[in-house]
Amino acid sequence: MISLQFLGGAGTVTGSKYLLSFGDKKILVDCGLFQGVKSLRLQNWERFPVNPSEIDAIILTHAHIDHSGYIPLFVKNGFKGRVYSTPATRDLCEILLPDAGFLAEEEAAYLNKHKKSKHSPALPLFTLEEAKASLSSFETIPFNSIKDIFSNVRFEFKYAGHILGASSVIVTIGKIRIGFTGDVGRPNNPIFFEPTPMPPVDYLITESTYGNRRHESVDPSLELEKIIKEVELSKGVIVIPSFAVGRAQEIMYYLWQLKKSHRIPAIPMYLNSPMATDVNALFIKHHELHKLSEAESKELCHVVKYVRSVEESISLNKKSGPMLIISASGMISGGRVLHHIKQFGPLESTVIVLAGFQAAGTRGEALEGGSSEIKIHGAYVPIRAKVKVLGNMSAHADYCEIVDWLKGSQLKPKAVFVTHGEASAADALRLRLTDTFGWNCLVPVQGQSVELT
Ligand SMILES: [Zn+2]
């Protein structure tokens, strides 16, 4: 008998952790951090229901922190097994996990300095060094190659097209096949190939981030073209807050296309995110995982000037427009973009371009909602800049795209578990899958166990 327990990513989009137990073995699929509102983040500090030393292996679908960010803590707390991922996922984790450790240390130091924590001293969830140490647990497995991990237990990664290296995972235990979609990419992404159809499985665990929403069918490059032309005339500054992984490269792709086809004037364009710059190098290294050749990938990366040092970053704020700055973080919750919003947000000639979903409670959401001031580094900054939203910039399939993707699979699962979505999104996808395919679909709650037979 196999039991599947939902230890994260149930009723929420973060903290993905799915525990498979059978015989004396335990495998965790994804090992993510809870992110977002405080009540969720606090769950990262709770004792994990299973001692990490009792878990034999982790299989990782992709590098996003809400899927991978708990690995350093797991290793710190006694996990001795292997973390299996695709090579590109491991390379991204080498950038993302130490950064998460660094940010956790910085936050703890801040709380201690300002005596803002109930705990004395406040400690990071894990440190940069602990994150680095956890990387030695990784073992990389390419797409479509079957890996035997225990007797009668094997798995395989399938291309999911969500970010570089992202996969769906099919775990076979005895005769039972269990498919985890991971985060599913989109059919018409300009950079990534479409997700590989899910092979026949007995049980399916699907994400539902956009379980109740559709993406707009607009071309983001048209909006960017318009904004850049306007700003060239007004000599303004365009600030684009962006995630370092995926989103930054997609924006650069549109800029590259616009520049190649002479649709935009030549204004200086900067990428002020050392992490995105490192990710660009992986984008070139793993070019076989997307539609662009090595030469095209390099050309795309050259569309912007890299800003590496803190000094260069500060001096950008002294330059005048027209220019365009892409900088992290994507929802203006931290990072270098804060300094640019502080500097250029009060100017009427500035355009702040929001590319993608802005979570509740973030500065990005406040700007999207039309706030005339936002708080940065303890002080209110008036916003006179225009705020524009680039539509159709998601790395997740919407519900129609998920249904179409599953239609290509001819699945006849015994049960489907709808995870990785807010309650309303997960329930909407449950209904949609039941209506479309007649499947037995369930939305599990956090901590729930089910038996797979
Ligand atoms: Zn993801």
Boltz pocket constraint, residues with backbone or C-beta under 6 A from the ligand:
constraints:
  - pocket:
      binder: B
      contacts: [[A, 62], [A, 64], [A, 162], [A, 183]]
      max_distance: 6.0
